[in-house]
Amino acid sequence: MAKAIGIFDSGIGGLTIASAVKKQHPNRQIVYFGNTLHLPYGDKSSKNIQSYIKAITAFLYEQGCADIVVACNSASSVLDGVALNHLDVHLTNVIDPVVETIVNSDSIKRVGVIGTKRTIDSDVYSARIRSKRSDIDVFSLATPLLAPMIEEGFIHGDIAEKVIHEYLGELPEIDALILGCTHYPLIRTEIDAFYNGSVRLFDAPELVASSLKLHDEVPPGREDHFYVSDLTPAFEKTAKLFFGEQVKLEKSNLFRY
């Protein structure tokens, strides 16, 4: 039987990835882990994030996941330093599929990147883009309020608009913008409105889902499962928005303190 696809994030942002993966691989069971107890990852140290990655990956492996998507830019930026103790899993990050799309777009010359402080401080997008395309200018901006704002449900309305305008107003003129956090597709419409559609927006969900190489699809029958390290109303609401009322949400005791 085909293995499940594991997906994890600090909170609700990775659900944008899970939704895209499910659409492209409808017969695969999704096992999702939202580490809501420790969100956001953007202000955590690399060491702490790497410890979360190891623990959650082992947990998802125990649930039958062979392919695991690290649906968080902050976690993806520190993956290289993680030892998985010989677990037979394949990890997909959310950074490389976006970078590949950018560098293969000849019309892009000036690209902005917004993300958490951890992602921006890592310089991962800029370094990987410039290693392949030295002619692209990259302008990075930490936008630390956006992920918590989205987690609290402020996705539309005056508050979201004001915060978005304050941040994006700091970027110079660009012809493309990378939404370098898996939460940000939830405010993609508002970001696009800021630019009046004149800037190309790139985010991870569809690109990551397309990058998964799965060849053993099976008839449906195994229900998707959603675990969280701390139950939050925002997670349940957003999970049902993407997956409907069939969402089964379970609190995991993976992180006991």
Secondary structure, DSSP 8 states (H G I E B T S, - for coil): ---EEEEEESSSTTHHHHHHHHHHSTTS-EEEEE-GGG--GGGS-HHHHHHHHHHHHHHHHHTTEEEEEE--HHHHTTGGG---TT---EEEESSHHHHHHHHT-TT--EEEEEE-HHHHHHTHHHHHHHHH-TT-EEEEEE-TTHHHHHHTT--SSHHHHHHHHHHHTTS---SEEEEESTTGGGGHHHHHHHTTT-SEEE-SHHHHHHH--------S-S--EEEESS--HHHHHHHHHHH-TT--EEE--SS--
